[in-house]
Amino acid sequence: MIGIPFLLLFGRKRKWNTQHLKKIIVIGFTTIGLIGFAFSSTNEFRLLFYSFIVVPIFISVDNLFKSLSIKKHNRNLNLWLNYSDDIDGVFAPMRSQKFKTTDIVFSIMLLMIIVGLAILGAILFGKENLYDELIT
């Protein structure tokens, strides 16, 4: 499931990546994740349903950064990551005038959120009793 946020991150400006698709993903994955998480009895299943919940969290943060970028720069966020649609094959974005400091900060934060949520899930549900100890 960690591949879906990366796919959405690097495909931000593709035709298929629409707000309608994101709404369907958020509603569907949140429903599956919360219902499955509530009824799961083992950490393996909790990790699976946690990964369903990670995708809507990422989409929400991505939309927040997009709206902040539109408010500040009157344009969508330019993704400052190699192999994104905003970089022309050469990783020298600091020479380009189209990247602002907020683009760099938001891009790194989006990447850290994906990795951080995956690590959090592995920590919480990788050890058999840790989640149960935290809840009780």
N, C-alpha and C positions, 0 to 999 in steps of 0.2 A: 504493500500500500504506500510505501514511501515514494514509489515511482510516480504516483499521480500528482503530488505537489510539485515535483521536479518537472513533470510534463506541463503542468499549468504555468509554472514559473518561466520556463524557457519558451513556451508557446503563447506568451501573453498577447502578442499582436497578430496572431494567426486568425484566419477567417472562422475556423471552427470554435475558437475560444470566445464564446459570447456570454453575455450576462444571463441569458435564458438557460444555457447549459450549466452555468455555475449555480443558478438557483435550484435546478433539478438535482445537481450533485449535493448541494448543501442539505436540502430537504431529505433526499434519499439516504445519504450517508449518516446524517444525524439520527434519523429514525432507526436505521439498522443498528448503528453503534450504540445508542442509548438502550434500546430494547434488548439487544444481545448482551450488552454489558450488565444490565440488571438481572438477567436470568442465567448468566454464566456461572459455573461453579468452580472452574479451574483457571489458573493463571494463563494457560495457553489460549483459552478462549477469550479471557479478558484482554490479553494483548491483541488478539485479532480484532475485537470490537473497539478497543482503544484506537487502533490504526484507522478504523472507519471514522472516528471522531476527529482525528488529526487533520483530515482533508478540509472539513468545513472551517476549522480554526484558521488554517492557512489561507483559505479563500477570504475569510473575513478580514484578516490582517492585510492581505494584498489589496482588497478594496479600500481599506482605510488609508493605506499608503498612496493608492491611486488618487483618492479624493483629496488628500493633503497636497499632493503634487499638483493637481489641477488647481487647487485653491492658491498655491504659492506661485506656480510658474505658468499657469494657464495651458498646461499640456499634461499628457500622461507621463508617468514615470518612465525614464529611459533606463533599461536594465544594464547595469555596469558589471556584467559577468561575461567571461569568454564563452563563445558559441551562442550567444543570445542574438536575437534579430537586430539589436541596436548597435552591435559592434561588427565592423566589416572585416572579419577574419583576422585582423591584426589587433593584438591586445595592447593598444596604446591609447586608452580612452582619455587619459589626462591631457593629451595634446588636442583633443577634439573640444570644440566649444559647446557641443550639444549636451555635455554632461555637467551637471551642477553638483555641488557638495551633497545636497539632499538625495540625488540619484544614487550616489555612491553609498551613502549611509543606509538608505532604504534597501538597496540591493543586497548589501551585506547582512542587514537585519533579516530580510526574507530568507536568505540562505541559512542563517543561524537558527531561525525559528524551525525550519524543516529538520535540520540535524538535531537541534535541542529537543524537540518533541519526540523524535525517534529514540534518542538516548534516555529521555525521561521514561518512556514506555519500557525500554529494556531494563532500566533500573527498578522500576516499580513491579514489573511482572516477570522479570527474569529469575528472580529469587522466589522460591515457592511461598515463603511465609511473610515476606516483607509487606505486601499489600494488606494482608489480613491483620498484621500487627499495627499498621497505620490506621486502619479503620476501627479496630476494637480498642 
